[in-house]
Amino acid sequence: MALSLATFMNVLDSSIANVAIPAISGDLGVSPTQGTWVITSFGVANAISVPLTGWLTQRFGAVRLFTISVLLFVLTSWLCGFATSLEMLVFFRVLQGLVAGPMIPLSQTLLLSSYPTALAGTALALWGVTTLVAPVVGPLLGGWITDNISWPWIFYINVPVGLFAAALTWGIYQQRETPTRKLPIDTIGLALLVLWVGALQLMLDKGKELDWFASGEIITLAVAAVIGLAVFIVWELTDAHPVVDLRLFARRNFAAGSLALSIAYGLFFGNVVLLPLWLQQWMGYTATSAGMALAPVGIFAILLTPLVGRKVGQWDPRKMATGAFIVFALVLWMRSRFTTETDFAHILIPTLLQGGAMAFFFIPLTTLTLAGLPPERIPAAAGLSNFVRITAGAMGTSIATTLWDSRATLHHAHLSEGLVQGQGVFAITLQNLQASGLSQVQALAQINRLIDQQAYTRAADDIFLGSSFLFLLLIGMIWLTHRPARGGAGAADAAGAH
């Protein structure tokens, strides 16, 4: 319970903000696209801190580091609620992401050290349920709080939960601290990692706002990202104590498995952020009703994950992951048929199906990625695959929202090019609106809003359809991996999925 509460709080925080983005954006006086920085900044900072977990654990001890991480997460959550501008909120979200990095890997480490091998799988399954319940509770709770109280409370609720989890953990584990030792840290590698990931994410987030490569700032960020990545790769491959063990990519299963997992997660997360934005901005949904449309994603995931955890060592994980990708493609194809007339029930059906795909997505792909690795390399491999996955999720969000805006502009132009002042349907609609009491300016604004609604709906459909095809293409990458030995890497090794 102690370890699951902290994990629940962490995972909840990555999903609770999704439905609150329009409210946060409106309150801070920025566009909803800029509001998504609240999600991407947390993801990038979290990704950067995950590979440091191993070094920090050996330096400070697992129990002390975990407790400090939870307490700092509480403090940064509290600060997020006090933010009065987007810049302040993004800064505190970056700090929150940095301190959150060690929480999930260490909760698994401490859990596995607390149970005999025979019970480890059961303990991890119970722990895993909390990571699946959080995406269900997150949108519902986030929507209800945003509509009925105010958005800062989506961060304030972490305070009592985090303090209780930290006190409970310290009470149980303070006498069971892991041994510590001083190790050198790859400061240059870490600085290069922050440089290229930060520059790339800033470029993706600010690109649309600054008109992409027409801006000197975007060109500078692109050059910094490319040069930073090139130097980072060379440095990490030659350093004695690399912050990220890039040699793991020489293994076929790790390279193909982690790339398939990361690209798929980027597509999945980008679409998860896009759906509530479309529902709230263009379909008239409140934050609560948008949360209800997203919440059922966890129902099949909760029911099926224990089965997947038990069977992943017996069934071929490549077939399980292929099935998940086919269902993801089907779900996104169904969403690509959405129109402005689509009702709540039809929005709910793909969300329900997506939960089944999630259950067969994380554990089999993580099992494939870690298959064949010696036990001493699994922590580094799990850390690196999580880093790549979380980074891909943040980038997927930026790319999806940027494409959505650019496709909507294109559709708006196509829809309005046939409208001629004083002629046809346009003239009749204008007259009817003015007859109902609107001024000409108000009537034209209403027509423009209707065109925008259609344009943004079609743009969302384009992204859903494109993502559907990409999931089908990614199946080929799954089959580049070798099947693990039967009964080999199972739920315990695959627990790093979330």
N, C-alpha and C positions, 0 to 999 in steps of 0.2 A: 504493500500500500504506500509506504514512504517513497519508494523509488518510482512507482507508477504515477503518483500525484505530480511529481516534478516533470516527468515526461509528458503527462497529460497537459500540463500548463504550457510547456514548450510547443507541442504540436498544435494545441488550441490557438496559440498566438499567431501561428502562420496561416490559419484559416479564418479566424474571427474577424480579421481586418478586411477580408475580401468584400463583404456586403456593406461595410461602413465607408468604403472609398468615396462614393458620391457625397455623403454627409461631411466627411473630413475635408474634401475638396471645397465644398461650398462654404464651410465654416472658416477655412483658412484663405479663401479668395483665390483659388487656383483651379485649373481645369482638371477633370477626372483623370486624364492621361498623366498629368503631372502628379496627381494623387497616388498613382500606382507606384511611385518611388518609395512610398511607405512600405510596400511589399518587397520590392527589388533590393532596397538598401539592407533590409534585415537578412534577406537570402544570401547576398554577396558576402556580408560580414560574417555570417554563420559559416559559409563555405570556407572562408579563409581560416577561421579559428579551429575547424574540425581536425586538420592534419597536425595541429600543435598539441592535441590531446595527449598523445603518447609521451612527448617530452615533458609536458607540464605535470603529468601523473608521476613520472619518475622523480621529478624535482620536488614536488610538494606532497605527494601521497594521494591516492584515489579518494579517500573519504574527505580529507580536508579540501581538495580541489572541487569535489562535487558539491559540498556544502557551501563553499564560497561562491561557486557558479550560480547556485540557486538564489543565494542572498543578493548577489549583484544583479541577477535577472529581475528580482523583486524591485530593487532600487531603480533600475533603468525603466521598468514598466511604469513606476510611479512618475518618473520624470517625463515619459512619453505623454502621460495624461495632462501634464502641465504645459505642454508645448503651445505657444501662441502663434507660430508661423510654420510653414512647411519646412523651412531650413532647420529650425529647431527640432521638429518632429523627426526628420530624416536623420539628423545627427544622433539623437537619442536612440533611434531604431538601429543605427549602425552599432552603437555601444551595446545595445541589447543583443544583437546578433553575435557580436564578438564574445560576450560572456556566456551565451547559450551553447556555443560549440561543443564543449566537453560534456554537457548534461546527458544527452542520449547515450553516447558510447559508454560513459562511466556508469550509468544506471544499469546497463547490460552487464558490465564487468562485475559490479558489486553483487548483482542478482545471481550471476553464475557462481560466484565464490561463496554464496550463502546456502546452496543446495547441493546434495549429492548428485552425481551424474544421472542417476535414474530419474530424478525429479526435475532436472534442469529444463527439459523440453516442456513440461507442464507449466513450470514457473514462467518460462519465456512466452508461452502461449497466453497466459493470464496477463502478463505485462503487455504483450502485443495488442490485446483487446483494447487497452486504454488508448493506444496510438490510432486505433480504428474508430473508437467512439468519439474522439476529439473532432475529427472532420464532420461528424454528424451534429455534435453539440455546437461547434464553432459558428457556423452560419446562422443557426437558430438563435443562439444566445447573443451573437453580435448584432443580428437584426433587431431582436427585441430590445436590447439595451440602447441601440442607436435611435429607435423610434420612441421609446418610452422614458429614457433618462437622458443621456447625451453620450457622444462617442468616446470622450476620455475614460468613461467607466469600463470600456472593453479592455483597457490597460490596468485600471485600478483593481479590478477583480483578481488580478494575479497576486496582489499583496498578501491577503490573508492565506490564500492557498499555498503560496511559496514559503511564507514564514512557518506555517504548520508542517509542510514537507521537510524543510531544513531542520526544524527542531526534532521531528520524528526520526529522520535519518541520523542526525548526530547522536541522539539518545541510543539508537541501536548499534551504530557502527564505530563510535569513538574509540573503543578498545581494539578495533580490528584494522588499524591503519596499515597500508601497504608500505614496504621498505622504500626509502628514498635514497637517491644518489645524485651527485652533481654531474651533469652531462653538458658537452658543448652544444650550443644551438647555432643553426645556420642562419645568422642574422641577414647576410646578403641575399640568400635564397628567399627568406621571408619578405624582405623589402621588395625584391623583384616580383614576388607573387602578388603583393598588395598593389604594386604599380600597374602591372599589366591587366589584372582582373578589374581593378578600380577604373582604369582608363577605358577599358572596353565597355564596362557597364554604364559609365557616364556618357560615352559616345552613343550607346543605344537609347538611353533615357532622354538625352537632350537633342538627339539628331533631328527629330521632326520640328521641334521648337526653333532650332537654329538653321533650318533648311539644309541639313546634311552637309555635303562637301562644298557647298557655296560658303560655308563658314570656316574661318581660320581656326577657331577653337576646336571644331570637330576634326579637322585635318590633323591638328596637333595631338589630340587624344588618340586618333587612329594610329599615327606614327609611334606614339609612346607605347600603345598596346602591342603593336607588331614587334618593335625593337625589344621591349620588355620581355615578351614571350620568348623570342629567339635567345636572348641572353640567359633567361631563366632556365630554358631547356639545357643549354650548354653547361651552365653552372651546376645544376642539380645532377647531371650525369657524371660530373667530375669531382664533386665534393665528397669528403669522407663521411660526413653526417648530414645528408640532405634532408631538408624539411619535408619534401615529398619524394618518395622513391619512384622515379619515373621508369626505372628498369623493369618494373612490373608490367609495363605495356609491351615488353618483348614476349610475354606469354600470350598465346593466341586467345585462350579463354578469357583472360582478364581484359585484353584490349577490346575484343568483339563484344563481350558481355557488358562491360562498363559503358561502352559507347552506345550500345542498343538501349540500355537502361536510362542513360542520361538524355539522349535525344528524345526518347519516348516520354520521359518525365518532363522535359521542356515543353513538348507538345501538350501533354496532359495539363500541366500547371498553367500554361498560357491560356488554354480554353476554360479552365476553372475560374480564372480571374475575369475573362471576357464575358462569360454568361451573366453574372449578376450585374455587371456594368450595363449591358444591353437591356436587361429586364428593368432596371431602375431608371435609366436615362430615357428609354424610348418605348417601354411597354407599360409605364405607369405603376410598376410594382413598388411597394414600400420595402424598406430594408428587411422587415420581418417576413413578408411574403416571398421575397427573393431568397431568404435563408431557408424557408420551407421548401422551395423548389430545388435547393441544393442538398438539403440534409439527408434525403433517402440514399445518397451515394454510399453510406456506410452500412446499410442493412445487410445486403448480401456479402459485403466484405467481412463483417463480424461473423456471419454464419459459416462462411466457407474457409476463412483463414486457418482455423484449427485443422480442418481436413487437409488443406494444402501443406501445412507444417508436418503432418504425419506422413503424407504420401510422397513428398518431394524426393525422398531417398529411394523410393520404389519405382515411381513413374519417371518417364523421361522429361526432365524440366524444360527441354527445348520444345516439346509438344505442348506443355502447359503454357509456356510463354507465348507460343504461336497462337493458341486459342485466345489468350488475353488480348493480343494485338488485333485479332480478327473482330472480337467484340468491341474493342475501342473504335476500330474503323467503322463498324456498324452504328455505334452510338453517335459518332460524329457525322456520319452520313444522314442519320435521322434528324440531327440538329440542323443540318444544312437545308432541310426542307421547311424550316420554321418561316412563318410569315408574320405580319403584324396582327393577323387574325388568330394565331395559334393560342389555344387555351391552356390553362394550368395543367390539366391532365396529360396533354401531349408533351409538355415540357418535362413533366415528372417521369415519364416512361424511360427515356434514355438515361436519366440520372440513376434510376433503380438498376438498370442493366450494367451501368458503369461500375457499380459496386462489385459485381461478380468478376469483372475484368481486373479490378484492383487486387483482388485476392490472389489471382493467378499471375500477377505481374511482378510484384516486388520479390517475393520469396524465391520462385524458380530462377529469376534472372540473377539475383544475388548469389544463389547457390552455384550457378554456372560460372559467374565471375570469379568466385573464390575457390572453385574446384581445382584440385591438384597442387595447391600451395602448401608448403610446409607450415606447421602450426605457428612458428615464430614470425612468419611473414603475414599472417592473416590480419593482425591489428593494423599494420601499415596499409595493406590492400583495402580493408574495409574503410579506413580513413580516406584513402585516395579516391575510391569509387564514390563515397559520400560527397567528397569535395566536388568532383566532376558533376555529380547529379544535382546538387543544390545550386551550383553555379549555372547549370543548364536551365534549371527551373526559373531563376531570376531573369536570365536572358530570354527565355521563352515568353515570359510576361511582357518584357519590353518590346520584343519583336511583334507579338500578337496585337498589342494595343497600338503600336505604330502602324502596322499594316491595316488595321481596322480603320483608322483615321484616313489613311491615304486611299484605300478602296472606297470609303464612303464619299470622299471628295469626287472621285471618278464617277461613281453611280449618281451623285447629285447632278453633275454636269450632264450626264446622259438623260436623266429624267426631266431636267428642266429645259433642254435645248429645243424641244418641240413646242414649248409654251410661248405663245405670241400674245402680247398685250391686246385685249379687246376682241380676241377670237376664241372660238371653240369652248371646250370644257373649262378652260382657264377663266374666260370671261363670265361664264354662267356661275362658276363657283365664287368668283369675286363678288358678283352681284348678290348672290344668296347670302354671303357672309355680311355684306354691307347692309342688306335688308334686315338681318337679324340684330343690327345695332352696332356693329363694329365700324370703326373709321377705315379709310382705305389703307392706311399704314398698318393698322391692326389686322386687317383682312389679309394683306400681303404677308405679314409675319406668320399668320396662321397657316397659309398655304406653304410657306417656306418650311415651317415646322413639319408639316405632313410629308413634304418631299424628303426632308432630313430623316424622318422616321423610316421611310422606305429605303433610303440610301444606306443608313447604318444597319438596317436589318439585312439587306442584301450583302453588305460588306462582312457582317458576322457569318452569314451563310457561306461566303467565299472562303473564309478562314477555317470554318468547320469542315468544308469539303476538301480543301487542300490538306488539312491535318489528317483526314481520313485516309487519303491516298498515301501520305507519308508513313502512316502506321503499317499499311500493307507492304510498302517498300522495305521497311525496317525488319520484316520477317526474315529476309535474306541474311541479315547480319546475325540473327540468332543462330542460324544453321552453320555459321562459320566456326562455332564452338564445338568442342568434343563433349560427349555425354560423360558426366562424372560417374565414378564407380558406384554401383548400387549400394545404397545404405551409407554412402560417404557423407559429403557435406549435407547436413540436414537443417532442421530448424535452428539449432544452436548457432551454426556458422552463418546462416542466412538472416539472423535477427537484426543485423545492421541495416536491413532494408529501409527502415524509416528514419 
